[in-house]
Amino acid sequence: MCLQLGAFAQQSSSFYYISDKEDFSINVNGRMQTRFSARFFEDSAATAEISQPRMELYRSRLSFSGMLMENTFKYNFQFGFSQEGDTAWNFSKLLYDAEATWRIRDNIHLKFGQFIMPGNLGRMVTSEYFQFVDRSVLSGAYSLDRDVGLQLNWRHYLGSFVVREKLVLTSGEGRNSEMNLGGFNYGFRLEVLPFGEFTGGEYFEADLAIDDRPKLMLGLGYNHNDNSRYSGGQKGGTLLSAERDIKTFSTDLHYKASAWSVLFEYMNVAVDIPVVYDKSAGLIVGNSFIAGDGLNAQVGYKIKGQWEVAGRFSRVAPLEVTQLGSFNEYTAALNYYIEMHRIKWQLDFSMRQADDELTKDLFVVRTQLQLGF
């Protein structure tokens, strides 16, 4: 592959190659996100102890995608080479995506492999296309993330009216799982686009394409993770000593028009008995599955030139029995798009307020430079 790269032509800011018979192609893409962040509390004494500023390579990704057999199959592989914040880098977790899509008909596609689950829209947007430095705390708490299995996509056109269905059957164990401890995951997502598909794509935040006509997508999803033993289902977390069914419901709205962009999401995660007690060593210790609900609402406006301003409100409210704590987060952002989403500079400031009056307010300032090809 390295020998072939010299023959690649640069197309759409990526390395692109297609065979002479046009029955095989490959795109090579990459991106890096260098981030500075600082966290502090309203109590200055606590600030001196724990709010050290941090400079990090937050994401470093390399992906390979293309088609086989004259577009009958499409494939995508993505690898990550950084620790992504507080998650320790692990060679076994290097692989993010390994998926192939079989075009059965123009409007019916079957995807198989490891891929992002069709849950809430905010998680389905890949990290390259954010209008904030990172995704919302709603997605961080409740999203389905990635899993291994099958996904059937079906699309219908009724004039400008578009309906899309996604059905999934996956392991329920998440990314790069080594075993299946419980049952499988079953789910679906329905998307309705009454004014047609978006000019710049539905899974991109910010209206950089400047849709001249209003575009709207309404999404509805449900997933049932049967007998999971991880506190966060597909996202992993704590391996608990009991199995629980995790039922995740999500609904979202995405709107773009004349440089305005609006995204609204609501999620509910239900577990019949979230708390698991461990009586080993003569102690009764409660560990909990993540259960509760929350919402995320964000709006952005691309002002003259390449600048954008955006605001976001997120609420995460786990069930009280989980003792995880409820909070609101408010975020304001300023973005400069040098080359659309590929090369951009971002700055945001967040304030997190816990429902517990004894918990101090948390303030976070982050700035990030992304370079992609």
N, C-alpha and C positions, 0 to 999 in steps of 0.2 A: 504493500500500500504506500509506503514511503517513497518508493521509486515512481509510483504512478502520480504522486502529488505534483510533480513538476509538469505533468501534462494537463493538469486541471485548469480550466478557465474560471476566472472569478466571475460569479454571477449572483446578484442579489446579496452582496457582501458575504458570500460563502464560497468555499471551494466546491466545484461541481464537475462531475464527470459522467458522460453517457457513452455507452458502447456504440460501435459502428452500426450494429443491427438495431439499436434503440430498444433493446429488451432488458437492459440493466442500467441503473444509474446510482450514483452515490453523492450525497452532500456531506461535507464536513463543516461543523459549526462548533464554536466555543464561546465561552464568556467567563469573565472574572468580575467579582464585586469586592472592592476594597472599602472597608467601612471603619469609621471612627464613631464611638458611642460613649456616652457618659450617663450614669444613673445616680440620682441623689434623692434624699427624702427631705421633707420640710424641717425635720429635726437636724440641725447642723452638727450635733455630736455624732449622730448615726452616719452622716455624710462623711465625716473624717475617717470612719472605720471601713466602710464598705463600698463607697462610690468612686472607685478608681477609674479614670478614663481608659479606654481600650481601643487599640488599633489592630485590625485583623483582616485577613483575607477570608471573608465570610463564605463566599461560594467561588468554586473554580470547576467548571463543567466542560466536558467534551462530548459531542454527539455525532453519530453517523446515521444518516437516513437516506432513503431512496426507494426505488421500485424494482420489481422482478417480473419477468414474463410479460413484457409490454403492459405494465401497470396492473396486472392481475393481482399482484401482491405488493404491498408497501411495508417497509420495515423501519424501525427506529431503535437505536441503542444510545443510552446516555450514561456517562460515568461522572462521578464526583470525586475531587481530589483535595477537599478541604474539610475541616472539622465542623463547619457550619455552626458557629456559636459555641454553646456549651456541650454539644454532642461530641464525644471523643471519636477521633478518626479510627476506623476499623477497616482493614483490608476486605473483610467479608461483606462490608456494606458499600463497597466501591460502586457496584452496579445499581443504577437507579431504574432505568427503563430498558426492557428487552421485549419488544412487541412487534408483531406482524399483523397486518390487516389484509384479509382476503376479500376482494371485490366480487361478491357473488352476482350482484346486479348493480346498476348505477346507483340505486337507492338502498341497497341492502349490503352491509359490510359486516364481516365477522372478525373481531380482533381477538388475538390470543397471546399469552405471555405474561409479562409483568408490566403494569401500567397504572396511571393515576385513575383512581376510582371516580365514577360519575356521581359525586355527592354534591356538596354545595359549590356554587359557581366560584366563590373566592378561592377555593382550593384547586379547582380545575384550571385556573389561570396560572401558568408557569411563572417562576420567579423572575424571568427575564422581562415580563410585561406588566410589572406593578407600577402604580402611580404613587405609592408610598414606599419607604425604604424596605418594609417587609409586610407580609400579609397580616390580617387582623388577628386579634387574640381569640375571636370566635373560631376561626379556622384552626388556630393553635390548640384550642381546647377540645374541639369536637369533630374535626374533619376525619374522613376515612383514609386519606393519604393513598398509598399504593398497595396493590395486592396482586396475586397471581391467579390467572384463570381465563375465562372467556367473557367476551362482551359482544352482543349483537346490536348493531346500529341500523335503524330503519328510518328513512326520511320520506316525507310526502310533500308535494307541492300542489296547492289549490289556488292557482293564480299567483298572487304575491304572498299568500298565506302559506307558512311553512310549519310543519309539525315533525318533530324528531323524537323517536323513542330509543332508549338504551336499556337493554336487559343484561344483567351480569350474574355470573356464577363463579365464585372465587374461593380460595382456600380459607379466608377469614383470618389468616395469620400475619398478613402484612408482607413488607418487602424482604426478600432474601430469607424467607423462613426455612428452617431446617426440618420441621416436623409439623404435623397437624394434630394438635392437642384436643380439639373439640370437633364440632361439625363444620359445615361450609357456610359461606355467606351468599345470600340471595338478595338481589336488589333491582331497582329500575330507576330511570330518570326520564321525565317527560319535559320537552322544551317546545314552546309555542312562540312563533315569531309572526305576529299579525301583519307587519309591514315589510316582510321579507328579510333576508339575511343582511347582516351589517356590512358596510363597505370595507372596514378594516378588520373584520372578524369579531366574533362574539366573545372570545376568550382573551381579550386584550383590554386592559384598563386604560382610561383616558381616551378622548375622541381626537386622536392625532390625524385621522383620515378626514376629519371634518365632514361628517355625513350631512348632505344638503337637505335630506328629508329625515324626519324622526324615525328612529329604529328602536324596537322594543323586543325583549325576550323575557318570557315568563317561564320559570323552571320549578319543577316539583319532583322530589326524590324520596325514596324509602329504601333502607337496607336492613336486613335481618342477619346478624352474625350469630350463628347457632353454637351454643356451648363454648363461648370464648373463655380462656383462662388468663388473658392479659387485661390489665385494668383499662387500657385504652383501645382494646379491640385490634384492628389492623395497625394502629400506631404503636402497638407494643406497650411499654410501660412496665409496671410491676407484674411478675408472674405470680398469680394467686393460687391458693390451695383449693379453690372451688370453681366450678363452671357456671357461667351465666349467659343468658341470651341478651344481646345488645341490639336494641331497635333504634335506628337513627332516621329521623324525619327532617327534611330540609325543603325550604321554598325560597325562591329568590326572584328578583326583578332587575333587569339590566336595560338602561335607556341611554341613548346617545342622540344628540342633535345639535348642530351649529356650535361645535366646540365644547358643549356641555356633556358631562357623563355622570350617570347616577347608578349606584349599585346598592340594593337592599337585600339582606339575607336574614332568615330566621331558621334556627336549628333547635331540635329537641332530641335528646338522647335518653332513652328509657331503659332501665334495668330493674327487674322486679324486686330484688333484694340486693342493693349495691354493696353493702358492707359484708366482708368475710372475716370471721374471727379465727385466729390461730391460737390454739391452746397448748402449743408445744412449749417445753421448758417451764411449765407451770404458770405461764403468763397468758392473759387474754388480750391479744393485740388486734385491733381492727384495721384492716386494709380495705380500700374501697375501689370499686369500679367507678369510672368517670361517668356521671349521669347528671342531667340537668338541661337547661335551655339557655338561649342567648340570641342576640341579634347584632347585626352590623349594618351601618348605613354610611355611605360615603358619597361625596359629590366633588367634581372637579371641573375647572374651566380653563381652557387653553387660551391664554391672553395673547396679545399681539406678539408676533415673532415665534420664538421657540420656548416660551415660558408657560408654566401651568401652576395654578394654585389649587389646593384641594383640602378638604376637611373630612374627618371621619369620627363617628361615634360608635363605640362597641360596648356591649354588655355581656358578661359571662356570669351565669347564676347557677352553679352546681346545687344539687339537692343539699339541704342542710345536714342530712345524716352523713354525707361524705366528708364533711368538715374541710372542704377545699376552699371555701370562701368566695363570696360574690363581689364583683367590682365593676365599675364603669371606667372606660378609657376614652379620652378625647385627644385627637391628633390633628395637627395642622401641618401642611407640607408645601414646599416650594420646589419645583422641578425645572430643569433646563435640558431640553432634548436636543442634543447636538446632531445626532442622526437617528431620528425616531427613537425607538426603544433600545436600539443596539448600543449606542453610545450616549450616555446621559449622566447628569449630576443631580443628586437628590438630597434634600434636607427636610427633616421633620422633627417636630417637638410633640411629646405626648405627656399627658397627666393622667395618672391612674388613681381613682378614689375607691377605696374599699367600703363596703356596707358596714363593716365593723368599725366603730368610732375609735377604737383603741389602736387601729392600724394607721400608720402615717401615710400621707399621700406620697406617691412615687412619681418622680419626674424623669423623663428620658429624652435626651437630645441625640440625634443620629444624623450623620451625613455619609453619603456613599457615592462612589464613582463606578459606573459599569462600563466595561469595554467588551464588545462582542464582535464576532465576525461570522 
